[in-house]
Amino acid sequence: MPTLGPERRSVSVLAYAGMSVFETGIVTEVFGLPRPEFDLPWYDLTICAERPGSVPLIGGACLDTPHGLDVFARASTVIVPGVSDVTAAPSPELIDALHRAHQRGARIMSICSGAFALAAAGLLDGRRATTHWRYADLLRRRYPTVDVDPNVLYVDHGDVLTSAGSAAGLDLCLHIIRQDHGATIANAVARRLVTQPHRDGGQAQFIETPVTNAPDDDRVARSMDWALAHLTRPITVDTLAQRARMSPRTYLRHFARSTGTSPIRWLINQRVQASLALLETTNAPIEHIATAVGFDTSVTYRHHFSHTMRTSPAAYRRAFRTGTTPTGSVALSVAKDRETNGVTPDQGAAPDVR
């Protein structure tokens, strides 16, 4: 298991005027909360501001910190959770602090609109980066040398990391823990936070469709519970409809109304999610994992895994069992990974699911 030395444990986060408490709360919960249950050196978090003193927050509250940009720039992990105004240039003092931190070899991370500060400092020039989907076009226009990807939850270049909307900052924080301490510790922290260790897909899913409610139809809910308990079986819409005591046509309508998706798409996602623990904790061949979670073939599994997770099963295993970083971001080149795993574009299009 990786262990951080004292020189790598320091984390600083920037408080700014008009900040949401949630943004700094993400960082505080992950890096600031003591975790003696792990019996390993944890992080040392410091909240800083451009000018020491009182920082006004949304809602009329104030955060008071004696730490300024000098302390901010000295940390081994430096986090900008946002900026006060995405249309205004960050202060020269903040840009200088980011330059100093980067030159020292610090790991610099942004959450949501914090990418604008990193871009202004030139840290994203010629690099892929992300921000909240609402700001993606503006970031692209203001900093045309940045390769803005609005579809991923985060992008990791090793020294500079960016994440999408505020909640995606939690995904990136867990990713950092996975790098520093391994998948077991990251998964344990995620369980304590009651969140997924690694969310599937990217923020594009939140642009196109709203978050759906749990099924409000008991018959649909029971059929879904049955499917989750029998993922290795051949499951079709007819099978699920019979479990719900509906005709297939009626079932499709009720399922879509309850979940916002189709039964087969939901089933594919559940099978991919079920495979993650096997990739993280076992050495089972990809072919065996595919069968264990209900896919007909490893080709079908690889296709749907790549579509859902934006990387291949092999790359996921390498990244999240060893704590290493997939090249560029979690949304690796699907084509490259398919070629690496012997899947041609034609094979990758396999649509069949049991």
N, C-alpha and C positions, 0 to 999 in steps of 0.2 A: 504494500500500500504506500502511495506517495506521502511524504511528510514534509511540510513546509518549515524551512528554517526561519529564525526570527526576522531575517532581512526580507522575507517574502510575505510576512503575515500582515503587514500594515495596509489598511484600506482607508481611503479618504473619499468623502462624498460632498459635493458642493450644494449648499443651500442657497437659493436665490429668491429674490422678491417675487411674490405671486405664486410660489410653488405650492403644489398639492402635497399634503402630508403623506398621501399614499406613495408618492414617488420616492421620498426618502425612507418611508416605512418599509418598502420592499428591501432596500439595502440594509436597513437596520435589523430587520428580522433575520435575514440570511447571514450577514457578516458580523453584526453587533451583538446578537443574543448569545450568551455563553452556552456552550453545549458540552458540559462535563461528561455526559453519557458516552461520548465517543472516545474518551481517554486519549486524546491527541491534541497538540497545540492548535487552537482555533485562531481566528482572525482578530486583529486589533483595529477597531473602527473609530475614525474621528470625523465628526461633522464640521465642515469648514464653510466659510463665506468669503466673498471677495473682500469685505471689510469686516473685521471682528466686531461683534455687537449684536444688535437685534435685527432679525430678518422677518419682514411681514409675510404671512402665509395666507392662502385662500381661507376665507371664513373669519377673518379678523384676528386670528391668533398670531403670536410672534414666537420665533425660535431664536434663542440667544446662544451664541457660541463665541468663545474667546479666540478661536483659531481662524487664521486668514489664509491667503494663497500660498505663503511660504510652507506652511504645514501641509496644505493640500498637495503641493507639487512634490513633497518629499516621500509620499507613500509609494508602496510597491504596486498597488492597484488604485488607480485614480478614476473616479466615477462622476460623470456629468449627467444628472438625471433629467435635465431639460434646460431650456432657456426662457427668460422672461418674455421675449418677443422674437418670433421667428423671422420677422421682417427687418430687424435691426442687427447691426454688427455687434458681436461680443466685444467687451472692453479689451483694450490692448493689454491690460494687466492679466486678464484671464488667458488670453492667447499666449502671452509670455510664460505663464505658469504651465500651460499644457506643453509648450516647447521644451521647457526645462525638464518636466517629468519624462517626456518622450526621449530626450537626449540621455537621461539617466538610465533608461531601459525599463521604465515603468510600464505596466499594462494599463492601457487607457481605454475606458469603456463609456459608452453613452446609452441612455435610455430615452426613447421617444424623441423629442425635439432636441435633445442634447447633441445629436449628430450635427446640428448647425454650428455648434461651437467647435467641434472637431474638424469640420470642413473649413471653417474660417481660419483655423490654425494650420491648414494645409496637410493635416494628417490623413486625409482621405483622398488626396489627389491620385488619380490613376487607379483607385481601388474600388472594389465593390463595397457598398454600404447600404444600410436600410434605416428607415425612420417610420414613424406612424404614417399609414397610407394617406391620411389627409394632407400631410406635408410633403409627400414624395415629389410631386411635380414642382413645388416651390424649391425644394432642395436641389433638384436637377437644374432648374433655371438659374438659380443663384450661384451654383457651383458646378458648371458644366464638365469639369474634369473628373467629377465623381461619378462612378457607375452605380446609379441608384437602383436598387432592387426592392420594389414595394411588396413583394410576394412572400418574403421569408420572415421568420420570427427574429432571427439574429444572424449576424455575419461575424466570423472570427478570423482575423488575420494574425493572430498570435500576440502582436504588440498593440493592436488597435481593434476594438470590438464595438459593434453597433447593434442596437436592438430596436424593435418596432414599438408600437404603443406601450403604454405604461406596464400592462400586465406581462408583456413579452420580456420586460426587464427581469421578471422573476425567472423566466426560462433561461435567460442568459446568466443570471446569478447561479442557478443550479448547474449550468454548463461549466462555469468556472470551478465550482466545488468538485464536479466530476473530474476536471483536469487536475486539480490540486490534490484531491484525496481519493479519487477512484469512484466507480459506479456505486459501490455498496453504501458509502457515506452519503453520496448525492441522493440516492434513493431513500435513505433513512430521513434525511432532511425534508425531502418532498413529502414523505408520509406524515411528518410532524406538521407540515404546512397544509396538509390535506389537499395536495395538488399532484398532478402527474409528474414523474421524473423527467419525461420528455414528451412534449406534445407533438402530435402528428401534423404534417402539413405546414402551412404558413399562414400569414395574416390575410391572404387573399380570400380565404373562406369567410372571414369576418366582413370583408368588403361587400361580397356578393349576396350573402344571406344572413339574416339575424340568427342569434343563438336561439335554438328551439327549446320548448318545454319538454318535460318528461311526458311519455304517452298518457293521455287522459282517458284512454279507452282500455279498460281492464283486459279485454280480450287480446288486444295488440300487445299489451305489456306482458301478459302470460306467455304469448308466443315468443316474444323476445327473450324472456327468462329461459324458456325451454331451449331456444337456439344457443344461448350462451353456455348452457350445460351440455350441449351436444355438438360442439363446433366441428368435431372430427367426422360427423355423419354427413352424407350428401343431403343438403338442404336446399329446397327450391321454394319459390313463391307458393306453389300448390301445397307443399308440406306445411308451411307456416299458416296458410289460410285454413287448412284442415284443423290445425291446432287451435286457431281462433274461432273455428266453426263459422267461417264465412266463405263466400265464393271468392276465387282469386281476384276478380275485378273489384269486389267490395273491399277486400282486404287491402289491396293496393291503395285505394282511395283513403281508407281509414289510417293506414300506416303513414302515408304522406302528410295527411292532416295532423297527425300526432307528433311526427318527428321531423318533418321538413325534408325528408330524403326518401329513397326507395329501399325496399327490404334488402336487395342484393348489395347495394352500395353500403348500407349499414353493416351487413354481414361481412363484407370484405374488410371494412375498417376494424371490426371486432377481431377478425382472424389475424390481421396484421398486428394489432395491439397485443394479442395473446402471444405472438411470436417474440416480442421484445425481450421478455424475461428469459426465454430460451437462448436468444442470441447473447444476452448479457452474462448469463450464469453457467452456460454449458458449452461443451466443445462439439455438440452434435452437428453432423453435416447439414448443410442448408437443405438438402433433399429430405432428410428426416424431419427437420423442423417444419418444412412445408406440409408434409403429410400429417404431422402431429396437430397442426392447427386447422386442417381441413381443406387444403388446396390440393387439386388433382395432381399437379406437377410442380417441380421447382421453377420451371419457366413461368408458369402462371403466377406463382408466389412472388418471384423476383419482379415481374411486371407490376403487380399491384402494390408491392412494397415500395418500389421506386416512385410510383405515382402518388402514394400516400405520404411517404416520409421524405421524398425528394433526395434520396440516396439509396444505395443498394444494401441488401442484408449484410454482405461481407464488409462494406465500409462502416456500417453501423456497429457491427461487432468489433471491428478494430478500434473505432473511436470510443465506444462506451464500455468496453471491457478493459482497455489499457489506459483510458484517460487522455488519449491523444486527440488532436483536432482534425476533422475532415478538412481537406485542402479548401481554403476559401470561405466556406460556410457550411451550415447544415444542409443547405440546398445545393449539393454537389451536382456536377454535370451528370444527368441521368444517362446520357448516351455513353459517356466515358465509362461509367460504372457497369453498364450493360455489356460493353465490349470486354471489360476486365473479367466479367463473370461468364463470358461465353454466350451472351444473349444478343442476338442480332435485332435490329429494329423491327423486322417482321415477326420474330419470335415474341418480342416485347409487347406486341399488340394483342396477344392471346386474351380473349375476353371471357373464356369459359371459367365458371366457378361452380363448385358443387353446391 
